């Protein structure tokens, strides 16, 4: 069995990771002022955020053209792959996964196995890397899926946003009504709940207190885990603030592997510029072969 690994651009993998692990990436479209851009292909993060600040309309996202996705799968089949494991952003924030579930039975020359990451950003990226490493090691599809399920269960995150308007307008926030009023100087803390929906779970007055609360949650939730942890500091076009927080966290959690990552255009559309997060999971680079 030859297993190809596919994901979408919201995994925010580096070019080096894509090449090293032989991963195929489907760009997610983002729309600004009627112009459609492919994330990571025809628009990068700095350009997107600059355009968003001056755009005449609220940015939006859409699913990739199904014909292009089908062509990618067919090309992989022609390269000799008989199975495609396609790992994508949470089905609660995009319909793409469900579209692929519908597409799978129509493909006759390759087996398509869509996988719902229940998340997005580089946490999903590490699920993709894990799948690629396991496939390269000769693991079966069932073994890979079982490993992904276990890794997925270790994921957690806290997002800090300046306001909820992007999420509310985009319909991505499940409990918006409880958090809309009185947002002046309030920093909402967001996470994916047990139903994999984005929810605001706490209001904190000031960014300093928001950081402190996020750090407390992180510390409490990794206290008793029996696996190595990787933590991502993820920023929306604010690399200096991301680096500052990263530098503050690293010496306080010496056993955790930290790295800096970003919210690209698609996720930035919904979180807004200057959003920041810490997100963590079992360290894929240490627990997969």
N, C-alpha and C positions, 0 to 999 in steps of 0.2 A: 504494500500500500504506500502510495506517495501522497502526502498531505500538504496542500498549500495553505498558507496562512494569509488571510486578508483582514484588513480593518478599515476604519475611516479616519479622516484627518483630525478628528477631535481626540485621537490618542496622543497627538503632539509628540510623535517620535522624531528623533533627529535623523538626518539623512544617513549618518553613519550607522545608526541602529537598523534602519530600513534595509540598507545594503548588507550589513553583517548577517542579519537573520533572514534575509530573502523574503521580506514582507511586502505584500502589495497593499497600497493605500488608495482608498476611494475618497476623493475630495468632496466635502460637503459644501453646497452652494450657500453663499450669503448675499443678500440683496440690499443695495444701498441706492436710494434715489432712482429706482427702476433698473439699475445696472446689476447684472448677475456676475459674481466673482466666485472662482473656485478657491476655497481656503487652501493656503499653502502653495498654490500654483499661480494664480493670477492676482493674488493679493496677499501681502504679509501683514503681520500684526501692527507694526508702526503705521503703515499706510492706512490700514483699516481704522484704527482709533483716530487718526487725524481726519479722515473723511467723516467718521461718525460725529465728530464734534461740530461739523459744519453742514451736515446733511439736512435736507428739507423735510425728510420723512423718517419715521422710526425704522431702523434696520430690521430685517427679518431673515429667516433661513428657510431652506427647503430641502427635500430629499434629492439625492443625485438622480440624474436621468437613468431610468431603468435599462434603457438600451445600452448605455455605456457600461453599466455594471455587468449586464449579461455578456457583453463583448469581452470584458476582463475575465470573467469565469471561463468563457469559451477558449480564450487564449491560454489560460492555465491548463485546461484540459488538453489542448494541442501540444503543450510542453511535456505532457506525460503524467500530469497529476490526475489521480482518479477520485480524490476527495478534497473538498475545499472547506476549511473551517473559517467562517467569516464572523469576526468578533466586533460588535458595534455598540454605540452609545445606548444608554438605557431606553427601553421601549416606553417608559413613562414620560420621556421628554422628546422623543422622536418616533415617527411611525416607520422608520427605515427597517428596523429589525422585523417587524410584522410584514412588511412588503417582501422581504427576503424569504420569510416562512412561506408566503404564498407562491413565490417564484420557484422554490426548491423542487417541487414535484414536476415542474415543466421542463427541467433540464434533463436531457437524455444521455449526454455523453460524460457527465461527471456528477458525483454526489455532493450536493451543497448542504452544509450543516451550519445554519445561522446560530450564533451564540449571543445572548443578551448579557452584556457586562454588568448591568444594573447600575452603571456609573458612566463616567466619561473622563476626560483629561488623561493625565499620565498614569493614573491608577489603572485605567483601561489599557493604556500603553504597556504597562508591566504584565497584565494578563496576556497580551499579545506576544510579548517577548517570551513569557513562560511557555506559551503554546509552541512558539517557533523552536525554542531550545529542546522541548520534549519531543517534537516531531523529528528534529535533527538527530536526536538520540535513539530514534527507532521505536518510540512508544506508540501504542495503538491509539486509535481515536477514543475509545472508551477510557483508556488510562489518562489521556490528555484532558478529556472533559471532567473526569473525576478530580484531577489536580486543579483545574480551573475553578471548579465549584469550591474546593477547600480554600484556595487563595482569595476568591471573591468574598468569602465569609469573613476574612480578616480586614477588609477595607473599611475605613471610616474617614470622616472629614468634618471640618468646620469652615464655612465660608463667612467672610465679613464683607458686607457691601455698603456703599455709601447711601443708597436708597433702594427701594423695591420697584421703582417705576418700570425698569426694563423687564423684570420678571413678571410684573402684573400685566403689562401691555402684551407681552408674549404668551401669556396664559400658562407660564411654567411654575407658578407658585400656588400650592394647593390651599394654603390657609391665609390668603392675602388679606381678607377683610379684618382679621384680628390685629394686623400690624400696620395698616395704612395710616391711621390717625396719629397725629402728634409725633411725626418722625423727626422734627427738628432736633439736631444733635444726638439723635438715637442711632446706634449702629446695630442693625439686626444681625443675629447669628443664624446661619442657615445650615441645613444638612439634608441628606437623603434619609427619609424615614424607613421603617420596616417594609413599607409598600413601594420603596424605591421612588418616592415622590419628593421633590424639593419642598421643604417646609422651613419656615422661620420658627425657631423654637425658643428664642430668648431675645429680649431687648437689653442693650447695654448702653449706658450713657457715657460716651467718649470712646475714641479709638483705643486709647491706652487700656481702658478697662476691657474692651473687646479682645485685645491681644491676650491680656492676662487670663480672661475666662477661657479662651480657646486653648491656651497652654495648660490650664488646669484640667480641662476635659481630656486633652491629649495625654497628660501625665497619668491621670486616673485610669484611662482605658488601656494603656500599655503596661501598667504596673505588674500584672500577673500573667502576661502572655509567655508561652514557652517556645517562641520562635524569634529569630532576629527581625527587627523592624526597619523599614525604610520610610522616611517621612519627606514629603514634598512641600516646599513653600511655593505657592503658585500665585502669580500676580497678573493683573490685567493692565499691561502697559505702564508698570511702575517698578522697573527692575531695581532701582536704588533702594526703595522701601523693602522689596523682597530680599535683597542682599542684607539689609540691616537686620531684618527679623531672623533670617537664617543665621547670621553671625551671633545673634543673641541666644538662639536655641542650641546651637551645636555644643558649646561647652557645658551646658546644663544637662544634656542627654548624651553622654559620651558613647553609649552602646548603640545608638541609633545612627543609621546611615542617612544623611540629609542631602538634598539636592534642590536646586532652584529650577522652577518650570514656569510656564505662562498659560494664561487663558488666551487662546487665539481668537480670531474673529468670530467663529460660530458661538462659542461659549461666552465670549465678551459681549455679543449681541444681547444676551439675556441677563448677564450679571452687571454689565456696565463697566466703564473705565474706572481704574483704581481699586476694583475689588481685589481681595487678597484671601488666601486660604492656607490652612495646613491640612494635608491629607496623608493618610498612612495605611500601610498594609504589611504583610509578611514580605521580607526582602527576597524578591524573586531571584536575584543574582546569587543568593546563598542557599536557597532551599530547592532550587531546580538544577538538574544536571544537563 
